Amino acid sequence: MTEKTNFLKTQLWSIILIVLVVVMGVEIFLLVQENQRLRKALSRPRGPFKVLGPADKVPSLMGINLKGEEFKVEYPSSAKTVLFWFSPTCPSCEENLAFWKEIYQRHSSEKLRFVGVAQAEKNKVEEFIKRFQLEFPVLIVSDLSLVDQYKVEVIPQTMLIDTNGIVQKVWPGPLPEKYRKEIEEMLASSTKH
């Protein structure tokens, strides 16, 4: 009986060891992939900090929503667009969230649409949205060229874009009170026209 018990214990420990090795292998594989993605992103030449300016035209945005469905923000459109560029790991994004939620609830209409844009893994974005109870739609982009075309070098970033895809204003980084007032004024005038 003890010989059989020792054999079963040895088998059990072998299985546990194999499972641990497989889990560690998967983790190492995922870390290597993330490292390669970050190295590629960092190797792109970066000049001084730039954002889009008034009168710059932006391309349509394509990605997936949280349901895994293709989601597009296209121009021309019947509504102006407010884009909130964020990352689930960004403390400044969290600081802007209360304001973003407030302006979404106050100004969302047929004339003004709000879209959150994140370049992150879907599960991290889902956790972030659930934790902060975000109501506006969120687009997850994987195409780095879109991030470059929108000149998103700083996260968070808030953009107001007209119905033809022309930038009206960009507010990079955390939103101090003067930016919040300016955004409120521009959004209020956008919903009147």
VENSULCOR-V518884 format. One record per run of one state. SS is the DSSP state (hx for helix, st for strand, lp for the rest). FROM is the first residue (numbers start at 1). TO is the last residue. If there is no record, write none. Layout:
BEGIN
{{SS | FROM | TO} {SS | FROM | TO}}
END
This chain:
BEGIN
{{lp | 1 | 1} {hx | 2 | 43} {lp | 44 | 56} {st | 57 | 57} {lp | 58 | 60} {st | 61 | 64} {lp | 65 | 69} {st | 70 | 73} {lp | 74 | 79} {st | 80 | 86} {lp | 87 | 90} {hx | 91 | 107} {lp | 108 | 108} {st | 109 | 109} {lp | 110 | 111} {st | 112 | 118} {lp | 119 | 121} {hx | 122 | 132} {lp | 133 | 136} {st | 137 | 140} {lp | 141 | 143} {hx | 144 | 149} {lp | 150 | 156} {st | 157 | 161} {lp | 162 | 165} {st | 166 | 172} {lp | 173 | 176} {hx | 177 | 192} {lp | 193 | 193}}
END
